[in-house]
């Protein structure tokens, strides 16, 4: 079967839907450089190609989505995948990612009497220490995001999304640390990790 190659606008729109699992046109526009009209046009064409299904205001990826994204990413980001500067920074991400996962576990659970229990967030000092660690880990992504952003400006949107989530956390809304229903730090990090792997043609390390 011949590969399905998408132009950049279609790729960006489909990638956004795949990362979010379900997305509105407004959400696609928010996380890409596409305006609303272009995002809507892209989703309509992707639906015609059976790469997404439209259910009301939401777009969901089909089974053919992943292969189309992989093929298109290889074509779009082929030159980037051989740039030593990008790869050197990206190689350091896995260590930062492992630390982030450990830190998120510490946010969700605390150790009491030798066993893990759900963090009820009544210990403000404990939560503040974890938030400080998360802030530092996000800061360590700056070099990678800027390097990628120089090649594709949509990666700079992650910088804004991280900043917005952390600003809300700093203002007292700790749901923006890890709430799966919001554009939380955890959700943005997860999407960036998946996006990075697809961009570079890498597989997730178990």
ZAMARGU-4260 file (C-alpha; in steps of 0.2 Angstrom, whole numbers, plus 5000, padded with zeros to 4 digits):
<rodrens>
0) 5000/5000/5000 | 5007/5017/4995 | 5010/5029/5010 | 4997/5043/5013 | 5007/5059/5013
5) 4998/5075/5020 | 5003/5093/5017 | 5009/5103/5032 | 4992/5110/5037 | 4983/5093/5036
10) 4997/5085/5046 | 4996/5098/5059 | 4977/5096/5061 | 4978/5077/5061 | 4992/5077/5073
15) 4982/5088/5085 | 4967/5077/5084 | 4978/5061/5087 | 4987/5069/5102 | 4971/5074/5110
20) 4961/5058/5105 | 4946/5070/5103 | 4946/5088/5098 | 4936/5102/5092 | 4941/5114/5078
25) 4944/5128/5091 | 4956/5116/5100 | 4965/5112/5084 | 4968/5130/5080 | 4974/5133/5098
30) 4988/5120/5098 | 4993/5124/5080 | 4998/5139/5069 | 4981/5136/5059 | 4967/5149/5060
35) 4950/5143/5063 | 4945/5143/5045 | 4960/5133/5039 | 4958/5121/5054 | 4940/5118/5049
40) 4944/5116/5031 | 4958/5103/5036 | 4946/5093/5047 | 4933/5092/5033 | 4946/5086/5021
45) 4953/5073/5034 | 4936/5067/5036 | 4934/5065/5018 | 4950/5054/5018 | 4943/5044/5032
50) 4957/5049/5043 | 4945/5056/5056 | 4927/5055/5060 | 4917/5070/5064 | 4904/5068/5078
55) 4895/5084/5082 | 4908/5097/5086 | 4922/5084/5089 | 4934/5075/5078 | 4941/5058/5082
60) 4955/5049/5074 | 4952/5033/5064 | 4962/5017/5063 | 4971/5024/5047 | 4977/5040/5056
65) 4993/5033/5064 | 5000/5027/5048 | 4996/5043/5039 | 5005/5053/5052 | 5020/5042/5053
70) 5022/5042/5034 | 5019/5061/5033 | 5031/5065/5048 | 5045/5055/5039 | 5043/5066/5024
75) 5040/5083/5033 | 5053/5081/5046 | 5066/5070/5037 | 5080/5084/5037 | 5077/5088/5055
80) 5079/5069/5060 | 5097/5071/5055 | 5102/5087/5063 | 5115/5084/5076 | 5110/5099/5087
85) 5092/5094/5088 | 5096/5076/5091 | 5108/5080/5105 | 5095/5090/5114 | 5081/5077/5111
90) 5092/5063/5118 | 5093/5072/5135 | 5074/5072/5136 | 5072/5054/5141 | 5081/5058/5157
95) 5070/5073/5161 | 5055/5063/5156 | 5059/5050/5169 | 5061/5063/5182 | 5044/5071/5177
100) 5035/5054/5179 | 5043/5051/5196 | 5038/5069/5201 | 5020/5067/5195 | 5019/5051/5205
105) 5024/5060/5220 | 5011/5073/5217 | 4997/5060/5215 | 5003/5049/5230 | 5012/5052/5247
110) 5021/5040/5258 | 5013/5038/5275 | 5020/5025/5287 | 5029/5016/5273 | 5014/5014/5261
115) 5008/5025/5247 | 4991/5034/5249 | 4982/5047/5238 | 4988/5064/5240 | 4973/5074/5247
120) 4983/5090/5245 | 4980/5096/5263 | 4999/5098/5265 | 5003/5114/5256 | 5022/5113/5260
125) 5023/5096/5252 | 5013/5102/5237 | 5024/5117/5235 | 5039/5107/5234 | 5032/5096/5221
130) 5026/5111/5211 | 5044/5118/5212 | 5051/5102/5205 | 5038/5102/5191 | 5042/5120/5187
135) 5061/5116/5185 | 5058/5101/5174 | 5047/5111/5162 | 5061/5125/5162 | 5073/5111/5156
140) 5063/5109/5141 | 5066/5126/5135 | 5081/5122/5125 | 5073/5108/5116 | 5057/5118/5112
145) 5066/5133/5106 | 5077/5122/5095 | 5062/5113/5087 | 5053/5130/5086 | 5066/5137/5075
150) 5062/5123/5063 | 5043/5123/5065 | 5035/5137/5074 | 5021/5126/5081 | 5032/5119/5094
155) 5034/5136/5102 | 5015/5134/5107 | 5020/5121/5119 | 5030/5135/5128 | 5015/5146/5130
160) 5004/5131/5135 | 5016/5126/5149 | 5017/5144/5155 | 4998/5146/5155 | 4996/5130/5165
165) 5010/5135/5178 | 5003/5152/5179 | 4986/5145/5184 | 4995/5133/5197 | 5004/5148/5204
170) 4988/5157/5206 | 4981/5143/5216 | 4972/5132/5204 | 4982/5116/5207 | 4970/5106/5195
175) 4981/5113/5181 | 4995/5101/5188 | 4988/5085/5182 | 4969/5086/5178 | 4966/5076/5163
180) 4951/5087/5158 | 4961/5103/5157 | 4976/5109/5148 | 4986/5104/5163 | 5005/5103/5164
185) 5004/5084/5163 | 4993/5084/5148 | 5004/5096/5139 | 5019/5086/5143 | 5011/5070/5137
190) 5006/5078/5121 | 5023/5085/5118 | 5032/5068/5122 | 5021/5059/5109 | 5023/5074/5097
195) 5042/5073/5099 | 5043/5054/5096 | 5032/5056/5080 | 5043/5070/5074 | 5059/5061/5076
200) 5052/5044/5071 | 5056/5036/5088 | 5047/5024/5098 | 5042/5026/5116 | 5054/5018/5129
205) 5046/5006/5141
</rodrens>
